[in-house]
Each structure stands twice: as C-alpha cells, then as structure tokens.
C-alpha cells in the first residue's frame, strides 16, 4: 500500500474551513430577547407641565407666556395671557385651548384642538376682540427643553364703538420653553 503525501493540502483545507466557519458565525445576528415588561408595570413618566414663550409673538409686539397642564397622557389645557402693543393701541389678551395629543406621550408629539381668546385695548373706542378657532401642531420635548409649532385658523369678531368687524385669520404659534414631569 502506497501512502500519498496530501498532508499539507489537508492542513490548508482545515485552516480555510475553520476561518470560513468563524466568519459565518460572526455574521449570525442573535435574536433580540423577548420583552420582560408586564401589563401591570408602570408606564414611563411623561412631561405634564410646560412653560413657554412665543418668540414670533414677541417680535410682533405681544409679550406673554404660555402654561400647559396635561392631566392625562392624551389631553392638556393650554392658557396664554399676554400684553399686546400694536401701533398706538395696547391691551390684554387671554387665550385658552384644549389639546388632544395623538400619540399619548404627554406634551410630546403631534396635537390638535380648539382654541378661544379674548382681547381688550386701551384707547379710542375701547375695542374688544373675541376669537375662536382650531389648531394642529407638534411639540418636541428633549429632557426639559420644549420646542413647538402650531398652525390653525381663527374666526375673529372685533368691536370698535358701534362697528363690528369679523372674518377669518391665520394662526401661527411657536413655543420655546421648559417641560416638567
């Protein structure tokens, strides 16, 4: 029986097979472990209170701030008192809104809801303004920082003496402030 010298080829084949199987094992992605969360576990905390200012309104002469309180993860009450100055007129305004947070993450994410407001001014004719409308928007909360944008339509009623002006107007609101638990 004659023995052939194939030992170096067998060793090379063995080394290549070992390297190839090791590389294949590295490419295998392990399945993620199943979630250990239970239905009875408490949900993560969400922002429930936000205090913010509107830089666009400040630029246009309305100095105020906004307060928002979310009693639940999907609803909030928004209140914004302001002192507005336009030309020779200046006065107080107050807006109130109810926001529905679509994703249920507290004050973080997209929202929509009705809004109403009233404003008075000092000066000739003591004008009174009442408005009602709706807005949609998005607010992002990163840590304690809250940034938001709201767009909508208002229908305004303005009384100046015996005259009443009414009509629709565009609503744009920016929010820059802080959110708390």
LINLIN-V983136 format. One record per backbone hydrogen bond with DSSP energy under -1.0 kcal/mol. CO is the residue of the C=O (numbers start at 1). NH is the residue of the N-H. E is the energy in kcal/mol with one decimal. If there is no record, write none. Layout:
CO:NH:E  CO:NH:E
//
This chain:
4:6:-1.4  6:10:-2.0  7:11:-2.2  8:12:-2.2  9:13:-2.4  10:14:-2.4  11:15:-2.5  12:16:-2.5  13:17:-2.3  14:18:-2.0  15:19:-2.4  16:20:-2.4  17:21:-2.2  18:22:-2.1  19:23:-2.3  20:24:-2.1  21:25:-2.0  22:26:-1.6  23:27:-1.2  38:41:-1.5  47:107:-1.5  48:70:-3.0  49:180:-3.4  50:68:-2.3  51:178:-2.7  52:66:-3.2  53:176:-2.0  54:58:-2.0  55:59:-1.9  56:60:-1.5  57:62:-3.0  58:61:-1.1  61:85:-2.3  63:83:-2.7  66:52:-2.2  67:79:-2.8  68:50:-2.2  69:77:-2.7  73:106:-1.9  74:101:-1.9  75:72:-1.0  76:99:-2.2  77:69:-2.4  78:97:-2.6  79:67:-2.9  80:95:-1.7  81:65:-1.5  82:93:-2.3  83:63:-3.3  84:91:-2.4  86:89:-2.0  89:86:-2.8  90:122:-2.8  91:84:-2.9  92:120:-2.7  93:82:-2.2  94:118:-2.2  95:80:-2.4  96:116:-2.7  97:78:-2.8  99:76:-2.1  100:112:-1.4  109:139:-2.0  110:102:-1.4  111:137:-2.4  112:100:-3.0  113:135:-2.4  114:98:-1.9  115:133:-2.6  116:96:-3.1  117:131:-2.5  118:94:-2.5  119:129:-2.8  123:126:-1.6  125:161:-1.1  127:121:-1.2  128:159:-3.0  129:119:-2.7  130:157:-2.8  131:117:-2.4  132:155:-2.8  133:115:-2.4  134:153:-1.7  135:113:-1.9  136:151:-3.2  137:111:-2.5  138:149:-2.3  139:109:-3.6  140:147:-2.5  142:145:-2.4  144:179:-2.5  145:142:-2.6  146:177:-2.5  147:140:-3.2  148:175:-2.3  149:138:-2.2  150:173:-2.7  151:136:-3.0  152:171:-2.9  153:134:-1.9  154:169:-2.6  155:132:-1.5  156:167:-1.8  157:130:-2.6  158:165:-3.2  159:128:-1.9  160:163:-1.9  163:160:-2.4  165:158:-3.6  167:156:-3.0  169:154:-2.9  171:152:-2.3  173:150:-3.0  175:148:-2.4  176:53:-2.1  177:146:-2.6  178:51:-2.5  180:48:-2.6  180:49:-1.7
//
